[in-house]
Amino acid sequence: MTTESALENEISPVDFIQLQEYIEYSRIKVKDAMKEFHAGGKLVHHRFGDHIDAAGFSLFLKTYLEVEDFPADLCRRLYWYFQRSEQCCPDQSPHTTDGCVSLKAVSCYFSILEDGNPRDKLEYTFKLYDKDDNGHLDSKEVDKMVTQMMQAAEYLGWDVTELKPVLRDTLKAIDIDSSGTLSQQEWIQGGLNNIPLLVVLLGLKVAEKDGQHVWRLKNFNRPTYCFVCHSMMLGLRKQGLSCNFCKYTVHSSCANKNHTPCVRTFVRSKTEIGCSVHDWISADCDSNKCEICHKKIKMLTGKSCAWCHRMRHSDCVPLGSSHCDCGLLQHHILPPWAICAMDSSSGSSLGENYLANINSDGHFLQIFPVNDTTPLLVFVNPKSGGKQGKRVLRKFQYLLNPRQVFNLDHGGPNPGLQFFQNLLKCRVLVCGGDGTVGWILDAIDKAEMAIRPPVAILPLGTGNDLARCLHWGGGYEGTDLTEIIKQIEESILVEMDRWSLQVIPADSADEGDPVPNDIINNYFSLGVDASIAHQFHIMREKNPQKFNSRARNKLWYFQLATHETISASCRNLKECLTIECCGVPVELSRLSLEGIAVLNIPSMHGGSNLWGETKSDGKLKKWQEVTVDPDALEMCSQGMNDKLLEVVGLESVVEMGQIYTGLKSKAHRLVQTAHITIRTYKTLPMQIDGEPWMQPPCTIHITHKNQAKMLMGPPAKSLGCFPK
């Protein structure tokens, strides 16, 4: 291969980012996709011993990443990368790799990138390198492991100049019995307990023990020093490790050395409950003033309290009070002295003033609330808003107790709700889109909490109609999260109606898409807007890497809307459905509609008020189960807690655009009602709270379910979220 063609086949950082995005959206694990190469699998005929051919590699990517049209050029570059890796192995016979790539190399590479259960991944990776299946890794197998990790680290953006000796020292430290080989038990225990660098390289997100740092690779954009060796971080790319919980920073070569432990997140004795003391950690306090002597703190001479974030010189730490009030966020933090570890034998005797939650040490963690506080339970969807979700997760883990911040990718909302279940005072913050909010509200319904907590929203991603209605804005723009928490403290409690959706197929044998949800929080629609949403959904499923920003998503929506304007696939909608509200039929014959929308809140399509504003005549209106008279409808206002739904008709995509831009005040008001029955006579696109599907002929019943407690943000401030 010529130098020019070799360069064309090199994997670029952009390629690698694209690959990670595919992996992030895939629901299939590497070890499951690899089963297709074993006996009985659909790809077994592409396997030749321990190798697979190019066609098999391509089909593996499509199977694993759930993408039919995976870019052919990226597939070619990846395949060439594995071929080149094989050729670099001195012990590999040339004829065995001719035109093929190593199955184990492919499996290991993607396993390292994939986010999974730590113990399972460590066990799986060990088996990949144990070529002779004898339960031990010899020196040759360890060398291959180091080489593969070096390659993975390089593409992850790590500065690898010092990495190889560090990796060798790491693997040597794992070899507890100094036998020169690694057993599976040594590998797993080493990876889980005491080798943070290994954990980072394998992509394992673990905080197995309290006081253990949770590392991530970081590129520092200003002079930063290692807290272990006290020398500056150097390098062109990722320069070191930073702890998500306390921001402790180290060189990769210092990660395995003795360093200050991370913050404690709970206490281990009943006598410590309520003992509010500072937790001083080494921190970048450069140019900040010491609260004791009021002099500037120079680099590497200061400490910061993990809870109140006050700063002192290291020498001044013992000179001041040890009492900690948790600073500006004292009403929202669940401090460590409010969480106690109890043995399982004593956990059942403490009544209902706490909630038990088992930690990795086998203890029950029990909450003992601090008086005059309302702890904030934070749920973060890390996949919302591109990379925003992951950044928000890290920031909240630093600002609050990590025990009160939950990654929805790790077990969903149930662990957090169970932990807070018996608290009489708490608030919930959902960081994600409208779909994530609906998920949490459903979970709260099922959790049977002592008191249902009110829910605030930090909107991530696109749409965010519910967040707009509750004054949290249309999308988070990076404002200091401390300010967001302060706004939650000033928020107002409101009730929001929630509605049950029942879909009964006309023909049980006529299979359509599964209905995404059976509860409406925001809206339900069918026709033109649902058609656009469904096309967008299909495209995003096939090519997730093309839908990683708000601006790009809006451009795709515009393109699909333009296509729908030309095709008008939902014209003459009145001929294929009927609507009945509380026994009263809704007249559609005189209207030319392409869409029907059922509204619970005054925002849809990312900020459109389809019902429009209603001028008040100052008179108190009597609640009515159904209103269909056009003149009366003009006087009907919309509310999210009135136990009524509003139904509007949409004439076209053009009308939708006119309402969004303000050129038209509202859609066609059809009815305001407490119960709706819709009968359809052909397959139609539908959506519920932005989740689309294709539905064969059916009968749909919409009835009131309950009301959820929500928090409405102060209208005068934007919270750093764009309004529309």
DOLOKOL-846602 format. One record per residue (C-alpha): x, z, y. Coordinates in steps of 0.2 Angstrom, whole numbers, plus 2048, in hexadecimal, padded with zeros to 3 digits. Example, Ala and Ser with C-alpha at 12.3 -4.5 7.8 and 13.67 -1.06 7.14 Angstrom:
PT     u     w     v
PT   83E   827   7EA
PT   844   824   7FB
END
This chain:
PT     u     w     v
PT   800   800   800
PT   807   7FB   811
PT   80A   808   81F
PT   7FC   801   829
PT   7EF   802   81B
PT   7F5   813   816
PT   7F1   819   828
PT   7E0   811   827
PT   7DC   81B   818
PT   7E2   82C   81F
PT   7D4   839   821
PT   7D2   83D   833
PT   7CD   84E   83B
PT   7BC   845   83F
PT   7BA   840   82D
PT   7BD   852   828
PT   7B0   859   834
PT   7A4   84C   82E
PT   7A6   851   81C
PT   7A4   863   820
PT   793   85F   829
PT   78D   856   819
PT   792   865   80F
PT   789   871   81B
PT   779   868   819
PT   77A   865   806
PT   770   871   7FA
PT   77B   86C   7EB
PT   78A   876   7E5
PT   79A   86E   7E0
PT   79A   876   7CE
PT   788   86F   7CC
PT   78D   85D   7D1
PT   79C   85E   7C6
PT   790   861   7B7
PT   78B   84E   7B8
PT   79C   84A   7B2
PT   79A   854   7A2
PT   791   84F   792
PT   77F   84A   795
PT   782   848   7A8
PT   77E   838   7B1
PT   790   835   7B7
PT   799   838   7A6
PT   79D   826   7A4
PT   7A8   826   7B4
PT   7B3   834   7AC
PT   7C3   830   7A3
PT   7CB   840   79D
PT   7CE   84B   7AC
PT   7CC   83D   7B8
PT   7BD   833   7C0
PT   7BD   821   7C6
PT   7B9   81B   7D8
PT   7A6   817   7D4
PT   7A5   829   7CC
PT   7AC   831   7DC
PT   7A0   827   7E7
PT   791   82D   7DC
PT   798   83F   7DC
PT   798   83F   7EF
PT   786   838   7F0
PT   780   845   7E3
PT   789   854   7EA
PT   786   850   7FD
PT   774   84A   7F9
PT   778   83A   804
PT   774   829   7FD
PT   77D   81F   80B
PT   78D   829   80C
PT   799   81F   817
PT   7A3   813   80C
PT   7B3   814   816
PT   7B3   827   816
PT   7B0   827   803
PT   7BF   81B   802
PT   7CA   826   80C
PT   7C6   835   802
PT   7C9   82C   7F2
PT   7DA   826   7F8
PT   7DE   838   7FD
PT   7DB   83E   7EC
PT   7E5   830   7E4
PT   7F4   833   7F0
PT   7F3   846   7EB
PT   7F4   841   7D9
PT   803   836   7DC
PT   80C   844   7E5
PT   80B   84F   7D5
PT   81C   84D   7CC
PT   816   852   7BB
PT   808   845   7BB
PT   809   836   7B0
PT   806   826   7BB
PT   7FB   81E   7AE
PT   7EE   82C   7AE
PT   7EB   82B   7C0
PT   7EA   818   7C2
PT   7DA   814   7CB
PT   7D3   825   7C8
PT   7D4   836   7D0
PT   7D5   848   7C9
PT   7C4   850   7C6
PT   7CB   861   7C8
PT   7D3   85C   7D9
PT   7C3   855   7DF
PT   7B9   865   7D9
PT   7C6   871   7E1
PT   7C7   868   7F1
PT   7B4   869   7F4
PT   7B2   87A   7ED
PT   7BF   880   7FA
PT   7B4   878   808
PT   7A4   87E   801
PT   79D   88F   807
PT   797   899   7F8
PT   797   8AA   7EF
PT   7A9   8B1   7F0
PT   7AB   8B7   7DE
PT   7A3   8A8   7D7
PT   7AE   89C   7E1
PT   7BE   8A6   7DD
PT   7BA   8A5   7CB
PT   7B5   893   7CB
PT   7C5   88E   7D5
PT   7D0   898   7C9
PT   7C9   88E   7BA
PT   7CD   87E   7C3
PT   7DF   882   7C4
PT   7E0   889   7B3
PT   7E3   878   7AA
PT   7E7   87F   799
PT   7D8   88C   79A
PT   7E3   89A   794
PT   7DC   8A6   7A1
PT   7ED   8A7   7AB
PT   7F5   89C   7B9
PT   807   898   7B6
PT   814   893   7C3
PT   810   881   7C2
PT   7FD   884   7C4
PT   800   890   7D3
PT   80B   882   7DB
PT   7FD   876   7DA
PT   7F1   883   7E1
PT   7FD   886   7F0
PT   7FE   873   7F3
PT   7EB   871   7F2
PT   7E8   87F   7FE
PT   7F5   878   80A
PT   7EC   868   80B
PT   7DB   870   80D
PT   7E2   87B   81B
PT   7EA   86C   824
PT   7DA   863   825
PT   7D1   874   82A
PT   7DC   873   83A
PT   7E8   881   834
PT   7FA   881   83B
PT   803   87F   82A
PT   815   881   82F
PT   816   893   829
PT   808   892   81D
PT   811   88E   80C
PT   81C   89D   80B
PT   80D   8A8   810
PT   802   8A1   803
PT   810   8A4   7F6
PT   812   8B6   7FC
PT   7FF   8B8   7FB
PT   7FE   8B1   7E9
PT   80D   8BC   7E4
PT   804   8CC   7EB
PT   7F5   8C8   7E0
PT   800   8C8   7D1
PT   7FE   8DB   7CF
PT   808   8DD   7BE
PT   816   8D1   7C4
PT   814   8C7   7B5
PT   818   8B6   7BE
PT   806   8B0   7B9
PT   7F5   8B4   7C1
PT   7E7   8BA   7B6
PT   7D5   8B6   7BB
PT   7D2   8C8   7BF
PT   7E1   8C9   7CB
PT   7DC   8B9   7D4
PT   7CA   8BF   7D7
PT   7CE   8D1   7DC
PT   7DC   8CB   7E7
PT   7D1   8BE   7F0
PT   7C3   8CB   7F2
PT   7CC   8DB   7F7
PT   7DD   8D9   800
PT   7E2   8C7   804
PT   7D9   8C1   814
PT   7E3   8B1   816
PT   7DE   8AC   805
PT   7CC   8B0   809
PT   7CC   8A5   818
PT   7D4   896   810
PT   7C8   896   802
PT   7BA   897   80F
PT   7B3   8A7   808
PT   7A8   8B1   814
PT   7AA   8C3   80F
PT   7A9   8D4   816
PT   7AA   8DE   806
PT   7AF   8EE   80C
PT   7AD   8F8   81D
PT   7BC   8F6   827
PT   7C1   8E6   820
PT   7C4   8D8   82D
PT   7BA   8C8   82C
PT   7C6   8BB   830
PT   7C4   8A9   837
PT   7D0   89C   83C
PT   7D2   89B   84F
PT   7DB   890   85C
PT   7DF   89B   86B
PT   7DE   892   87C
PT   7E8   89F   886
PT   7F7   8AA   882
PT   7F2   8B6   874
PT   7FD   8C2   86A
PT   7FD   8C7   858
PT   7F8   8DA   856
PT   803   8DC   847
PT   814   8D5   84C
PT   810   8D4   85F
PT   817   8C3   861
PT   80D   8B4   869
PT   802   8A9   85F
PT   80A   897   85F
PT   805   887   858
PT   7FC   877   85C
PT   7EC   87A   852
PT   7E4   889   84A
PT   7F1   896   84E
PT   7EB   8A6   845
PT   7DD   8B1   83F
PT   7D0   8BA   84A
PT   7C4   8C7   843
PT   7B2   8C3   846
PT   7AD   8D5   848
PT   7BB   8DC   853
PT   7C5   8CD   859
PT   7D5   8D4   852
PT   7E1   8C6   851
PT   7F0   8C3   846
PT   7FC   8B5   840
PT   7F8   8AD   82F
PT   809   8B4   82A
PT   804   8C6   82F
PT   7F3   8C6   827
PT   7F9   8CE   817
PT   803   8DC   820
PT   7FD   8ED   825
PT   7F1   8EC   834
PT   7E4   8F6   83D
PT   7D4   8F6   833
PT   7C4   8EE   83A
PT   7B6   8F8   842
PT   7AC   904   837
PT   79A   8FF   836
PT   793   90F   82E
PT   798   921   82A
PT   79A   928   819
PT   795   93A   81C
PT   785   942   822
PT   78F   94D   82D
PT   794   93D   837
PT   782   938   83A
PT   77F   938   84D
PT   792   93B   851
PT   794   92E   85F
PT   7A7   92B   860
PT   7B1   91D   867
PT   7B9   911   85A
PT   7C9   90B   862
PT   7D0   8FA   85D
PT   7DF   8F0   863
PT   7D8   8E3   86F
PT   7DD   8D6   87C
PT   7DB   8E1   88B
PT   7E7   8D7   896
PT   7E4   8DA   8A9
PT   7D5   8E5   8A6
PT   7D5   8F7   8AD
PT   7D7   907   8A2
PT   7C7   912   8A4
PT   7D3   921   8A4
PT   7E1   91E   8B0
PT   7D9   90E   8B8
PT   7E9   904   8B7
PT   7EA   8F3   8B0
PT   7ED   8F1   89E
PT   7FB   8E6   899
PT   7FB   8DB   889
PT   7FC   8E4   879
PT   7FB   8F5   881
PT   7E8   8F8   881
PT   7DA   8FC   876
PT   7C7   8F9   877
PT   7B9   902   870
PT   7AF   8F8   863
PT   79E   8FE   869
PT   79F   902   87C
PT   7AD   8F5   87F
PT   7B6   901   88B
PT   7C8   8FF   88C
PT   7D7   90B   88D
PT   7EA   90A   88C
PT   7EF   90F   87A
PT   7F8   91E   882
PT   7E8   923   88B
PT   7DC   922   87C
PT   7DE   935   878
PT   7DC   93A   88B
PT   7CA   936   88D
PT   7BA   93B   884
PT   7B7   936   872
PT   7A4   934   875
PT   79D   922   875
PT   78D   91D   87D
PT   78E   90B   876
PT   78F   904   888
PT   783   8F8   88F
PT   77B   8F4   87F
PT   778   906   879
PT   765   903   877
PT   768   8F4   86C
PT   777   8F9   861
PT   775   901   850
PT   785   90B   851
PT   78E   910   841
PT   789   923   843
PT   777   91D   841
PT   77B   916   82F
PT   781   921   821
PT   787   91C   810
PT   77E   927   802
PT   780   928   7F0
PT   772   920   7E6
PT   76E   931   7DF
PT   76A   938   7F0
PT   762   929   7F8
PT   751   92C   7F1
PT   750   93E   7F7
PT   751   93A   80A
PT   73F   934   80D
PT   739   925   817
PT   744   929   827
PT   751   91C   821
PT   752   90C   818
PT   75E   90A   80A
PT   769   8FB   808
PT   777   8F9   7FB
PT   788   8F4   802
PT   797   8ED   7F8
PT   79E   8FF   7F4
PT   78E   903   7EA
PT   787   90F   7F7
PT   776   90F   7FF
PT   777   90C   812
PT   76A   916   81B
PT   764   914   82D
PT   762   924   837
PT   75B   91E   848
PT   763   924   858
PT   756   92B   865
PT   751   920   873
PT   758   910   86C
PT   750   900   865
PT   75C   8F8   85A
PT   75D   8E5   85A
PT   75C   8DC   849
PT   764   8CB   84B
PT   761   8BC   840
PT   76C   8AD   842
PT   769   89C   83B
PT   77B   895   83B
PT   775   883   838
PT   76B   883   848
PT   771   87A   857
PT   780   872   84F
PT   78F   87F   850
PT   785   88A   85C
PT   77E   895   84E
PT   78F   89A   847
PT   796   89E   858
PT   786   8A9   85C
PT   788   8B2   84C
PT   79A   8B6   84F
PT   796   8BC   861
PT   788   8C8   85B
PT   793   8CF   84D
PT   79F   8D4   85B
PT   793   8DA   868
PT   788   8E4   85C
PT   78B   8ED   84B
PT   78D   8DF   83E
PT   781   8E8   833
PT   773   8E3   83E
PT   777   8D1   83F
PT   772   8C6   831
PT   777   8B4   82C
PT   768   8AC   825
PT   772   8A1   81A
PT   777   8B1   810
PT   767   8B7   808
PT   75A   8B2   816
PT   751   8BF   820
PT   74D   8CC   813
PT   75D   8D6   812
PT   75B   8D9   825
PT   749   8DD   825
PT   74B   8E9   816
PT   759   8F2   81F
PT   74E   8F5   82E
PT   73E   8F7   825
PT   73A   909   829
PT   740   909   83B
PT   732   90D   847
PT   73B   905   856
PT   744   8F5   855
PT   744   8E3   85B
PT   748   8D3   852
PT   752   8C4   85A
PT   751   8B4   851
PT   75F   8A8   855
PT   75A   896   850
PT   74C   889   852
PT   739   88B   850
PT   73A   889   83D
PT   746   898   83C
PT   73A   8A2   847
PT   72C   89E   83B
PT   736   8A2   82C
PT   73A   8B4   833
PT   727   8B6   838
PT   722   8B2   826
PT   72F   8BE   81F
PT   729   8CC   82B
PT   718   8C9   824
PT   71E   8CC   812
PT   72A   8DA   816
PT   71D   8E7   818
PT   727   8F0   826
PT   721   901   82D
PT   71E   8F9   83E
PT   71F   8E6   840
PT   72E   8E3   84D
PT   72B   8D8   85C
PT   735   8C8   85B
PT   740   8C0   869
PT   748   8AE   868
PT   759   8A7   86C
PT   755   894   86A
PT   762   88A   861
PT   760   877   85D
PT   753   86C   864
PT   740   86E   867
PT   73E   881   869
PT   72C   87F   86F
PT   728   892   86B
PT   738   898   874
PT   732   88E   883
PT   721   896   883
PT   729   8A7   882
PT   735   8A4   891
PT   744   8A4   886
PT   748   891   88B
PT   74A   881   882
PT   75C   884   87B
PT   76A   890   87C
PT   778   88A   888
PT   786   897   885
PT   781   8A5   891
PT   789   8B6   88D
PT   77F   8BE   87F
PT   780   8CF   888
PT   774   8C7   895
PT   769   8C1   888
PT   767   8D2   880
PT   764   8DA   891
PT   755   8CD   894
PT   74E   8D2   883
PT   74E   8E4   889
PT   743   8DE   898
PT   738   8D3   88E
PT   725   8D5   88C
PT   71C   8D8   87B
PT   70E   8CA   878
PT   704   8C6   869
PT   704   8B4   861
PT   6F7   8AD   856
PT   6FC   8A6   845
PT   6F2   89A   83B
PT   6F0   897   828
PT   6F0   884   823
PT   6E8   880   812
PT   6EB   86E   80C
PT   6DF   868   7FE
PT   6E4   857   7F7
PT   6D5   84B   7F4
PT   6DD   845   7E3
PT   6E8   852   7DB
PT   6F2   844   7D2
PT   6F6   83C   7E3
PT   707   844   7E6
PT   70E   845   7F8
PT   71C   84F   800
PT   71B   862   7FE
PT   712   86A   80D
PT   721   873   817
PT   717   882   81B
PT   706   88A   81A
PT   707   893   82B
PT   705   88C   83C
PT   70F   895   84A
PT   710   887   857
PT   706   877   853
PT   700   86B   845
PT   6FF   859   848
PT   6FC   848   83F
PT   6FE   836   844
PT   70B   82F   850
PT   715   83E   855
PT   716   844   843
PT   71C   832   83E
PT   72A   833   84A
PT   72F   845   844
PT   72E   83F   831
PT   73A   830   835
PT   746   83B   83E
PT   745   848   82F
PT   749   83A   823
PT   758   834   82D
PT   75F   845   82F
PT   75E   849   81D
PT   768   839   819
PT   775   83A   827
PT   776   84C   82D
PT   786   849   836
PT   77D   83E   842
PT   771   84C   848
PT   77D   859   84E
PT   779   85B   860
PT   76A   85C   86B
PT   76E   84D   876
PT   771   842   866
PT   761   848   85E
PT   757   844   86E
PT   75E   832   86D
PT   759   830   85B
PT   747   836   860
PT   746   82A   86E
PT   74C   81B   863
PT   73F   820   855
PT   731   822   863
PT   735   810   869
PT   734   809   858
PT   723   813   855
PT   71C   80C   866
PT   71F   7FA   85F
PT   719   7FD   84D
PT   70A   808   852
PT   709   80E   840
PT   6FB   81A   844
PT   6EF   810   84E
PT   6DC   812   84A
PT   6DE   824   844
PT   6CC   827   847
PT   6C8   81C   838
PT   6D2   827   82B
PT   6CD   839   830
PT   6BF   844   835
PT   6C0   855   83E
PT   6B4   863   83D
PT   6B6   874   847
PT   6AB   883   842
PT   69F   877   83B
PT   69E   86C   84A
PT   6A4   85A   848
PT   6B0   853   855
PT   6AC   842   85C
PT   6BB   836   85A
PT   6B2   825   859
PT   6B3   821   86C
PT   6C6   825   86D
PT   6D5   81A   869
PT   6E1   827   862
PT   6F1   826   858
PT   6F4   839   856
PT   6EB   84A   855
PT   6F4   85A   85A
PT   6ED   86C   856
PT   6F5   878   863
PT   6F9   88B   862
PT   705   88B   870
PT   707   881   880
PT   716   878   87B
PT   71A   869   86F
PT   727   85B   86E
PT   734   866   876
PT   72A   86B   886
PT   71A   861   887
PT   70A   86A   88C
PT   6FE   85F   883
PT   6EF   869   888
PT   6F4   86A   89A
PT   6F1   877   8A7
PT   6E0   87D   8AB
PT   6DA   883   8BC
PT   6D2   894   8BC
PT   6C1   896   8C5
PT   6C4   8A9   8C5
PT   6B6   8AC   8B9
PT   6B9   8B6   8A9
PT   6B4   8AA   89B
PT   6AB   8B0   88B
PT   6B4   8AD   87B
PT   6AC   89E   871
PT   6B0   899   85F
PT   6AF   887   863
PT   6AE   87C   873
PT   6AC   869   872
PT   6A3   865   882
PT   6B0   85A   88D
PT   6AB   863   89D
PT   6AC   874   895
PT   6BD   870   88E
PT   6C4   86C   89F
PT   6C2   87F   8A3
PT   6C9   885   893
PT   6DB   88D   895
PT   6E7   88E   887
PT   6EE   89F   880
PT   6F9   8A3   871
PT   6EF   8B3   86E
PT   6DD   8AE   870
PT   6DA   8AA   85E
PT   6D5   898   863
PT   6DE   887   85F
PT   6DE   878   86B
PT   6DC   867   864
PT   6E2   857   86E
PT   6E2   845   86A
PT   6F2   83A   86E
PT   6EF   828   872
PT   701   822   86F
PT   713   825   870
PT   713   81F   882
PT   706   82D   887
PT   711   83A   87E
PT   720   834   889
PT   715   835   899
PT   710   847   895
PT   722   84C   892
PT   728   845   8A2
PT   719   84B   8AC
PT   712   83A   8B0
PT   702   840   8A7
PT   6FB   851   8A8
PT   6F4   853   896
PT   6EE   84A   886
PT   6DB   848   882
PT   6D3   859   880
PT   6C8   858   870
PT   6C3   86A   86C
PT   6C8   87D   86D
PT   6C3   886   85D
PT   6C6   894   851
PT   6C5   88A   841
PT   6CA   878   83D
PT   6C6   86D   82E
PT   6CE   85B   82D
PT   6CB   84E   820
PT   6D6   840   81E
PT   6D3   830   814
PT   6E5   828   813
PT   6F7   82E   812
PT   6FC   834   823
PT   70C   83B   82B
PT   709   84E   830
PT   714   85C   837
PT   712   86F   838
PT   71E   877   845
PT   729   868   845
PT   72B   867   832
PT   724   855   82D
PT   71D   84E   81D
PT   712   840   816
PT   701   846   810
PT   6F5   83C   805
PT   6E2   83D   808
PT   6DD   850   809
PT   6D3   85D   811
PT   6DB   869   81D
PT   6D5   87A   822
PT   6DD   884   831
PT   6D7   896   833
PT   6DE   8A5   83C
PT   6EA   8B0   832
PT   6F1   8BE   83D
PT   6FB   8C1   84D
PT   70E   8C4   84F
PT   716   8CF   85B
PT   721   8C4   866
PT   72D   8C8   875
PT   72A   8BE   885
PT   73A   8BC   890
PT   73A   8BF   8A3
PT   734   8AF   8AB
PT   740   8B0   8BA
PT   750   8AE   8B0
PT   755   89F   8A5
PT   760   8A9   899
PT   76C   89B   899
PT   760   890   88F
PT   75B   87F   896
PT   749   87F   89B
PT   744   86E   894
END
